Amino acid sequence: MRLNLGEWLPDVAELDTATDAGPICAVARNVYPGANSYLPILGADTAYASALDAAPRGLYMVQKEDGSFKAFAGTAAKLVEYVAAVPTDRGTGYAVPDDEQWSFAQFGTSLIATNFTDGPQVIDIEAGSSFAGLGGSPPTARYVDVIEDYVVLASLGSDPFGIAWSDTNDATNWSTGNSGSQSFPDGGRVQNFSGAAGLVIQERAVRQMIHTPGSVEVFQFSKLADARGTIAPYSVIKFGDKVGYLAEDGFWFEGTNIGANKINSYFFANCDRSRLFSVKGAFDPTRPIFYWVARTTDDPAYDFGVMFNWKSGRWSELDYDILDMANIGTPGVTLEELAVAYPSIEDVPYSLDSRVWQGGRPVFAIINAAFELAFLEGDALEATIETGERELAQGRRTLIRSVRPLVDTSGAVIAVGRRSRQADALAWTSESAMQTSGRCPVKADGRYHRIRLRVPAASTWSHAQGFDLEAGPSGIR
């Protein structure tokens, strides 16, 4: 009997529920949701760079004119650039409030950074050695982004319901020319802004920002029908000309509630609802994956997250502590440079063909609990996948004798849960290791069953697709 692994749908009643891909999953933890399988997530076992001197408050990548990348990070008091894997001070003396972050945007060869306390800062990414206050007396603001030839500051210190934009092609002119501002009478505070999408995202509304060249009004604003705003400013994922974010009723992308009847209720039930404002989102530059991470306690680490495959529409869960995340680029490294940095091949933190060493190619990065920059390029995390509950023989009890996991590793182990009534507690078999035949022997007699697959950490594997069961009827009681 074949059981394929369908979508992870924790908000749906499990018993005998299936989608087009197969029976639903009750658990899909530390795996990427693929098109018709689940894939391993690699951990960040080894740091790429030495630690920041304080908790991160933002991570960002810029691209120079020659195509190479630079990575920057912010803390409550500093802005730093990663130079040869060392956080190097580029600005000090700031006072980012608790639960606030730096917002970054590249405008030509300038990197602009802002937070809700300090005025916008700028550095020349080609030759600059330190950040300085942005000229032209721009307003203090929480967020910064670029739309066409304008720098936009959103959620202003003097008006959290408003935005302001610079003069055309001039980030240092905020008072003349085509510069201007707009305060919104409804929709709540401005929570973020996406220049590529031209969207102002408020607490309870989303507005389109439309450039009108030659008009007295440089920009016009139109409230989008049926658009919800966000309750978590940093949950906004700016993905080209589209955005995803967390709203009061769950996760939205391209105007659709992508978590409805799937994972929204599970997410809200498992995170600290008093800290929903801190939920953070990011996209993976190498996979069709969005990440949203949350806190379950008042600890600064994000210790609970969900992942969405925007191509397949499938979800999974992330159980891994991080402090920040972003897609960033690293400089290319030659074999000679590697030999200098790591005299022993055993000391090289990532495989030699990793994107980390190639340069000019973005990679997904995190900052771990030790304040270190690292990449998800290490050993695979321990993965757990569990089917929803099945009545394998309608109206009868079933005895499962063995399970053959359809996963390309011999290290996988299987456990089977069973019960006679829905009111009963599940009884689980001991974990069974794979034999040379590929079978995991078990003895699980019951009316309702579920199968759990666990792939130990550091295993090498590619896809988990389902199970082949050796089972037969055992009675009608």
SEMINU-363468 format. One record per residue (C-alpha): x, y, z; residue in one letter. Coordinates in steps of 0.2 Angstrom, whole numbers, padded with zeros to 4 digits, always signed. Layout:
% SEMINU-363468
XYZA/...
END
This chain:
% SEMINU-363468
+0000+0000+0000M/+0007+0017-0005R/+0005+0033+0005L/+0012+0048-0003N/+0016+0064+0007L/+0004+0078+0003G/+0003+0095+0009E/+0007+0100+0027W/-0010+0107+0033L/-0011+0108+0052P/-0027+0118+0051D/-0037+0104+0043V/-0045+0089+0051A/-0033+0075+0047E/-0043+0059+0046L/-0042+0052+0029D/-0040+0070+0022T/-0030+0071+0005A/-0025+0083-0008T/-0021+0081-0026D/-0003+0076-0020A/-0009+0063-0008G/-0014+0062+0011P/-0010+0077+0021I/+0004+0079+0033C/+0002+0083+0051A/+0020+0087+0053V/+0033+0093+0041A/+0047+0100+0052R/+0064+0106+0046N/+0061+0101+0028V/+0058+0112+0012Y/+0041+0110+0004P/+0045+0104-0014G/+0033+0101-0029A/+0029+0083-0024N/+0041+0079-0010S/+0050+0086+0005Y/+0068+0091+0004L/+0082+0093+0018P/+0086+0110+0026I/+0105+0112+0029L/+0110+0120+0045G/+0122+0134+0048A/+0135+0124+0058D/+0150+0135+0055T/+0151+0154+0056A/+0156+0163+0040Y/+0161+0179+0050A/+0166+0184+0067S/+0153+0189+0079A/+0144+0206+0080L/+0147+0215+0097D/+0128+0216+0100A/+0112+0208+0094A/+0108+0212+0075P/+0095+0224+0070R/+0095+0222+0052G/+0105+0213+0038L/+0107+0220+0020Y/+0116+0217+0004M/+0122+0230-0009V/+0129+0227-0027Q/+0143+0238-0033K/+0146+0244-0051E/+0158+0229-0055D/+0144+0217-0050G/+0152+0212-0033S/+0143+0212-0017F/+0145+0220+0000K/+0136+0215+0016A/+0130+0227+0030F/+0122+0224+0047A/+0115+0235+0060G/+0115+0234+0079T/+0107+0246+0092A/+0122+0257+0092A/+0132+0253+0076K/+0132+0250+0057L/+0145+0238+0051V/+0151+0231+0035E/+0158+0213+0033Y/+0176+0215+0027V/+0185+0199+0024A/+0172+0191+0036A/+0175+0203+0050V/+0162+0216+0055P/+0170+0233+0053T/+0162+0248+0061D/+0155+0261+0048R/+0145+0271+0060G/+0143+0272+0079T/+0133+0281+0092G/+0116+0277+0086Y/+0101+0273+0098A/+0089+0261+0090V/+0075+0258+0102P/+0070+0240+0108D/+0060+0230+0095D/+0065+0242+0081E/+0077+0238+0067Q/+0087+0247+0054W/+0079+0248+0036S/+0091+0249+0021F/+0089+0254+0003A/+0102+0256-0011Q/+0100+0272-0022F/+0113+0271-0035G/+0130+0270-0027T/+0123+0276-0010S/+0117+0264+0004L/+0104+0273+0015I/+0100+0267+0032A/+0086+0273+0044T/+0078+0269+0060N/+0065+0278+0070F/+0077+0288+0081T/+0092+0293+0071D/+0091+0303+0056G/+0094+0294+0039P/+0112+0289+0036Q/+0121+0286+0020V/+0137+0278+0014I/+0145+0278-0003D/+0147+0259-0007I/+0161+0261-0020E/+0173+0271-0009A/+0165+0277+0007G/+0173+0272+0024S/+0159+0278+0036S/+0141+0282+0037F/+0136+0301+0039A/+0119+0310+0040G/+0110+0311+0024L/+0110+0329+0018G/+0095+0340+0014G/+0087+0338+0032S/+0076+0322+0028P/+0063+0317+0041P/+0067+0303+0053T/+0058+0288+0048A/+0056+0269+0051R/+0058+0263+0033Y/+0067+0268+0017V/+0065+0261-0001D/+0067+0268-0018V/+0053+0270-0031I/+0059+0275-0049E/+0070+0290-0046D/+0065+0294-0029Y/+0070+0289-0011V/+0055+0286+0000V/+0054+0287+0019L/+0039+0279+0027A/+0032+0280+0044S/+0039+0297+0049L/+0045+0302+0066G/+0033+0317+0065S/+0019+0308+0056D/+0018+0288+0058P/+0003+0289+0046F/+0013+0297+0032G/+0027+0295+0019I/+0040+0308+0011A/+0049+0307-0005W/+0065+0316-0011S/+0067+0327-0027D/+0070+0317-0043T/+0087+0308-0043N/+0092+0318-0028D/+0092+0310-0011A/+0098+0326-0002T/+0084+0337-0007N/+0068+0335+0003W/+0060+0352+0002S/+0060+0358-0016T/+0058+0352-0034G/+0048+0336-0035N/+0050+0331-0017S/+0034+0330-0006G/+0025+0320+0007S/+0008+0312+0010Q/-0002+0308+0026S/-0016+0295+0025F/-0032+0299+0034P/-0037+0281+0036D/-0029+0263+0036G/-0019+0266+0052G/+0000+0269+0053R/+0012+0266+0039V/+0020+0249+0042Q/+0032+0247+0027N/+0034+0252+0009F/+0039+0243-0007S/+0046+0254-0020G/+0047+0240-0033A/+0028+0236-0031A/+0024+0254-0028G/+0014+0249-0012L/+0012+0258+0004V/+0007+0245+0017I/-0002+0251+0032Q/-0010+0242+0047E/-0027+0240+0039R/-0025+0245+0021A/-0013+0244+0006V/-0011+0259-0006R/-0004+0260-0023Q/+0008+0274-0026M/+0007+0280-0044I/+0020+0291-0052H/+0011+0305-0062T/+0025+0314-0072P/+0021+0332-0077G/+0007+0333-0065S/+0006+0345-0050V/+0004+0330-0040E/+0020+0320-0042V/+0012+0304-0035F/-0006+0299-0033Q/-0012+0286-0021F/-0026+0273-0023S/-0032+0261-0010K/-0033+0243-0016L/-0049+0234-0015A/-0050+0220-0002D/-0032+0223+0003A/-0027+0220+0021R/-0013+0228+0030G/+0000+0220+0041T/+0001+0219+0059I/+0020+0215+0058A/+0030+0228+0049P/+0046+0217+0047Y/+0035+0202+0040S/+0034+0212+0024V/+0044+0202+0010I/+0048+0213-0005K/+0049+0200-0019F/+0051+0210-0035G/+0035+0219-0039D/+0026+0208-0027K/+0024+0208-0008V/+0020+0195+0006G/+0016+0199+0024Y/+0007+0194+0040L/-0010+0202+0042A/-0023+0200+0056E/-0031+0185+0047D/-0014+0176+0042G/-0002+0177+0028F/-0005+0186+0011W/+0004+0186-0005F/-0001+0193-0022E/-0018+0198-0014G/-0022+0181-0008T/-0023+0174+0009N/-0010+0160+0006I/-0012+0152+0024G/-0031+0151+0025A/-0037+0134+0029N/-0019+0128+0029K/-0007+0135+0043I/-0014+0152+0049N/-0022+0146+0065S/-0007+0134+0069Y/+0005+0149+0067F/-0005+0161+0078F/-0007+0147+0091A/+0011+0143+0092N/+0020+0160+0093C/+0019+0173+0106D/+0004+0184+0101R/+0010+0198+0112S/+0026+0199+0100R/+0017+0197+0083L/+0024+0214+0079F/+0041+0207+0078S/+0038+0193+0065V/+0051+0194+0051K/+0050+0188+0033G/+0063+0185+0020A/+0065+0176+0003F/+0078+0163-0002D/+0087+0169-0018P/+0091+0151-0023T/+0074+0142-0020R/+0056+0147-0022P/+0054+0149-0003I/+0048+0163+0009F/+0053+0162+0027Y/+0042+0169+0041W/+0050+0168+0059V/+0042+0172+0076A/+0046+0171+0094R/+0037+0160+0106T/+0045+0168+0122T/+0052+0185+0126D/+0069+0178+0121D/+0077+0188+0107P/+0079+0173+0096A/+0067+0169+0083Y/+0063+0150+0087D/+0048+0146+0077F/+0045+0148+0059G/+0035+0143+0043V/+0041+0142+0025M/+0030+0144+0009F/+0035+0137-0008N/+0027+0151-0019W/+0028+0139-0034K/+0019+0124-0027S/+0009+0133-0014G/+0015+0121+0000R/+0021+0125+0017W/+0032+0117+0030S/+0039+0122+0048E/+0056+0128+0053L/+0063+0124+0071D/+0079+0133+0072Y/+0085+0148+0082D/+0091+0163+0073I/+0092+0182+0076L/+0091+0189+0059D/+0090+0183+0041M/+0092+0190+0023A/+0099+0185+0006N/+0116+0193+0004I/+0131+0191-0007G/+0149+0187-0003T/+0165+0191-0012P/+0173+0178-0023G/+0187+0168-0015V/+0201+0159-0025T/+0209+0143-0019L/+0225+0152-0015E/+0215+0164-0003E/+0206+0149+0005L/+0223+0141+0008A/+0229+0157+0017V/+0213+0158+0027A/+0211+0140+0031Y/+0228+0131+0031P/+0219+0114+0034S/+0206+0108+0022I/+0196+0102+0038E/+0195+0120+0043D/+0185+0126+0028V/+0168+0129+0034P/+0158+0125+0018Y/+0161+0114+0003S/+0173+0120-0010L/+0159+0121-0023D/+0147+0131-0011S/+0140+0147-0018R/+0148+0155-0003V/+0165+0155-0011W/+0159+0159-0029Q/+0155+0178-0026G/+0143+0188-0036G/+0129+0176-0032R/+0117+0179-0017P/+0115+0166-0004V/+0103+0165+0011F/+0111+0170+0027A/+0107+0170+0045I/+0114+0178+0061I/+0114+0165+0074N/+0112+0166+0093A/+0131+0170+0095A/+0128+0185+0084F/+0138+0177+0070E/+0135+0178+0051L/+0132+0160+0044A/+0124+0152+0029F/+0113+0137+0027L/+0126+0127+0019E/+0131+0115+0033G/+0124+0097+0038D/+0106+0093+0036A/+0095+0097+0051L/+0085+0083+0059E/+0069+0081+0049A/+0052+0075+0055T/+0038+0071+0043I/+0021+0064+0050E/+0006+0059+0040T/-0011+0063+0045G/-0022+0049+0052E/-0028+0036+0040R/-0041+0022+0042E/-0032+0010+0031L/-0046-0003+0029A/-0064+0005+0030Q/-0073-0002+0045G/-0060-0014+0050R/-0044-0014+0061R/-0027-0015+0052T/-0011-0023+0057L/+0005-0014+0049I/+0019-0026+0049R/+0032-0015+0040S/+0035+0002+0033V/+0047+0006+0018R/+0051+0025+0018P/+0052+0032+0001L/+0068+0043+0005V/+0085+0041-0002D/+0095+0038+0014T/+0097+0022+0024S/+0098+0032+0040G/+0079+0035+0041A/+0069+0028+0056V/+0050+0025+0057I/+0037+0025+0071A/+0019+0021+0069V/+0005+0028+0079G/-0011+0019+0081R/-0028+0020+0091R/-0045+0011+0091S/-0056+0026+0093R/-0054+0045+0089Q/-0056+0048+0108A/-0041+0037+0112D/-0023+0044+0115A/-0011+0038+0101L/+0001+0024+0106A/+0017+0025+0096W/+0028+0010+0092T/+0047+0011+0096S/+0057+0019+0081E/+0062+0006+0069S/+0078+0007+0059A/+0079+0002+0040M/+0085-0015+0036Q/+0095-0020+0020T/+0079-0023+0011S/+0073-0005+0014G/+0059-0011+0026R/+0057-0004+0044C/+0049-0018+0054P/+0035-0013+0065V/+0019-0021+0073K/+0005-0008+0075A/-0013-0015+0076D/-0027-0002+0077G/-0041+0006+0067R/-0032+0022+0064Y/-0014+0025+0060H/-0001+0038+0056R/+0017+0036+0051I/+0031+0046+0057R/+0048+0048+0048L/+0063+0055+0056R/+0079+0058+0047V/+0093+0061+0059P/+0104+0077+0058A/+0119+0076+0047A/+0111+0063+0035S/+0114+0065+0017T/+0097+0064+0007W/+0087+0073-0007S/+0069+0069-0006H/+0056+0061+0005A/+0040+0056-0005Q/+0030+0044+0006G/+0029+0026+0012F/+0025+0008+0006D/+0016-0001+0019L/+0015-0020+0022E/-0002-0021+0031A/-0018-0032+0032G/-0035-0032+0041P/-0034-0039+0058S/-0053-0038+0064G/-0069-0028+0064I/-0069-0024+0083R/
END
